[in-house]
């Protein structure tokens, strides 16, 4: 836990939200967001750019990563909201295994409820090795529903990781978490998103070595290539400027990196994709 990040709690009006935009296009019916604001505080995070459209308050986007507000009544809300036909993505707005979750222990209660009243599909998107704390509950849930874990790995370079996501676990720890989840028999996808400065072939090789399914990715979201919706925060561009990585914000450069990864993954007989279509692989029954 980062000392400067404060933990708050408050009652929420709902815990499951009908999807729209990117996540709806990917095939999910609902999203589950256990907290508001994320103590990983990645400099590139697109969520603060959504502002009120992401369910945020002004303090959230102005002080992103400095605190988080857990939805303390989330278990009660989830118990009432779960339906067997739902395809749930957790979460497009906050990492469910952000550092603050270590002390709040909200996810264990939610996972137990999901196992009691399983939806059709439950997908966890995280970059936090803290997920291993809940390995037993995840295994139990996987016996009741289709569970998929989408684990975010953004680069093959530790120096890059420290510049863009300094509060996240080192890359080696994240790959070890992927290994442990798979060893427990869980379905785990490597999600190379956002694509930070890297050697595309090396990153592809790492993903191929640690997983056995389709590999998902997404480059930085830049306004020149995305007319509306969330985009990568300006803070990431500033980091890129300081360290000579501005090309990674250029759509043509991004596409070239994507194609290099795609070619290496295809050579191994697997698929690599980006955007809603690729995230849709997680939602397939």
N, C-alpha and C positions, 0 to 999 in steps of 0.2 A: 504494500500500500504506500502510495506517495504521500508524504506528510502534508503537503499543501492542499491536497484534495479533500474537501469536506463531504461527509455523508449525511444526507437528510432523508426524511421519509414523509410521505403524505398519502392520503387516500386518493384513489383515482376513480373516475366515473366508469371506466371500462378497461378491460385488459386485452381483449381480442378486437382487432380492427379489420374491417373488410378492406381488402387490398385495392390498390389503384396503381397506375403507372407501371414502372419497371417490374415490380414484384407480381402484379396481376398478369402482365404479359407473360411472365415466366410460368404461370399456371397455379399460383397459390391463391387460396380463397381468403385467408386471414393471416395477419401478422400478430406476433406476441412480443410486446416490448416491456420488460420488467422494470425499467427505470427510465428516467429522463436525464440526459446529459451523461457523458461517459468519461471515466477517469483514466482511460488510456490516452486521451487527448492527442491523438495523431494529428500532425500538422496538416495533413491533406484531407481530413474527414469532410465529406460532402454534407453531412447532416446539418451543421449549423446554417448552411446556405438555404435550407428549406424554411427556416424561421417558423412562423405560426403554422405553415402548411405541414410541418413535421410534428405538430403538437408541442412545439417549444414555447417557452416564455422568453421575453427579451433578455433576461439575465442569463439564460442558457446560451444563446448564441453570442452574447457579448463576453461571457466568461466561460467559454467552452473548455471542459476538462478540469476546471478548478473545483468543481463539486459535482455530485450526482444526487438525484432524488429518487429513492426507491418507492415503488407503489406498494405500500404496506398491506393493502387489502387485496393484493393480486390473487392469492390463493382462493379467497372467497368468491371473487369475481370469476375466476377461471372455472371453478366448480359449476357455476350456473351457466357459463357460456359454451362449454364444450359440447360438440355434436359429432357423431361418428363419421359424417361425410366431409369434415373440414380437412383442408390441406394447409398446414400452418408453418410459417417461416418465422424463426426466432433468431435474430431480429434485424430489420433493416435500419433501425435508428439508434441502437446501443448494443455493445457487445455484452451478451448475457453473462460472460465470464470476465468482465472488467475487474480491475484490482479490488474495487470496493465490495464485490460479491464474496470475497474471502471471509469477511466478517459478517455480512448480512445474511448469508445462507438462505437466500430466497429460492434459488434454482432447485435445491433438493425437494422443497415442498411442491413446487410446480411440476417437477418430474413425477413425483408420486401421484399427483392428481391426474396427470396425463395417462399414467399406467392404469389407474382406476377407471377412467373414462376415455379410452383411446380414440383419437381422431384417425382419419384415414392415413395421414402422413404428418410427420413432424420433422422439420429440418432445423438444425442448430448451426448458425454461422458464428464462428469465433476465431480468435487468434490467441486465446488464453489457455495455457497448459493447466490452469486451475480446473478445467473440465474433468481432469483425471480424478479429482476428489469424488466425483459423482459416478464413477465407473459402474458401480453395482446397480445404481438406479437406472442408468442408461441401458445396461444389459437387460434389466427387467422390462423396461419400456420397449426395447427392440423385439421382445417376445410378444408384445401386445399390438404393435403397429409397425408401419414402415418408418424406421428412423434412419435419417442420414445426417452426417456431420460434415459440414463444409469448413475446412480448416484453412485459414488465410495465411499464406506465405507470400511475401511481397518482393523479395530480392534474394540473390545468392550472396550478397555482400553485407557483412556485419557493420562496416563503417557507414553504409547507406542506411541500414536499419536504425542505427543510433541517431542519425540526423533527422529522419522523418517520423520515426515512432519510438522515441527514447524510453517511453514507459512500457513498451511491450517486451515480452521475453525475448532473449537472444534466439537467433534462428535455429541453432542446434537444439535448444529446448523444445521449440515448436515441432521440429521434425521428430523428436523423440516422443512427443505427445501423440503425433500421428501414428507412430509405430505402436505405441501402447494401446491406442484405441483399436487399431486393426488386430492386434494380437488378442484382444478380447472378443473378436468376431464382429465388430461393428463396421458398418459401411461408412467409409471416410473418403471424401474427395479433397484433393489439393486445389485450392482456389487462389490463383496468382493475381490478387486484386487488392489495391490497385498495383499495376506493374510499376515498381520503382526502378531507378537505374540499376541495371544488372547486365550480366552476360546471358542473353536469352537461351543459348544452347545449354549452358551450365544449369540454369534454373530449371529448364525442361528436363534435363537428366535427373536432377534431384527429385522432381515431382514423379517422374517415371519410376525411380528406384524405391520411393516410399509409398506408392499407391498402386492399385491395379485397375482403376476405372478411368472414366473420362476426366479430363483436366479442364478446369474452368478458369477464365481470366477476365480482366478488364483493365484498360489503361486509365490514366487520369481523365476525368471528364472536363473538357474545356468548352467554353461558350462558343468558340468559333465552329465547333463541330456538333454542338447541342443547343438548339434554339431556345429551349425552355427546360425547366426542372433544375434539379440539384447539380452543382458543379464542384470541382475541387477547390478548396479554400485558397485564397491568395497567399496565405502563409507558406504553402507548399511551393508556390512559384518563387517566393523570396528565397527559400532554402535552395532551390534549384539554381537560381541566379548566383548565389554566393559560392556554390560548389561546381559550377560549370555543367549543370544538367538540364538546361533550359530546353534542349531538343526533346526531352521526354514529354513535354507539353505540346509538341507539334503533331497534329493528326497524321501527317504523312510518315514522320519518324515512328510514331506509335504503331502504325499499321505495319511498317517494316519489321518492328520487333515482334509483333503478334505473328506475322507470317514465318519468322524464323523459329519461333516456338512451335507453331502449328506443324511445320515441316519436320522438326525433330520428333514430335509426338506421333505424327502420322507414320514416320519411319519405323516406329515401335508398334504399329498396328492399333494405335488408339486415337481418340479424337481430342482436339483442343478447340475451344470456342470462347467467344466473348459475348457480352450483352445478355438481354433477356432470353435468347434462344439457348445459350449455354447454361444459364442458371435454371432454365426450364428442365434440363436433364435431372436436376435434383427433385423436381416435382412429378416426374413420370412414375406411374405405378408399376 
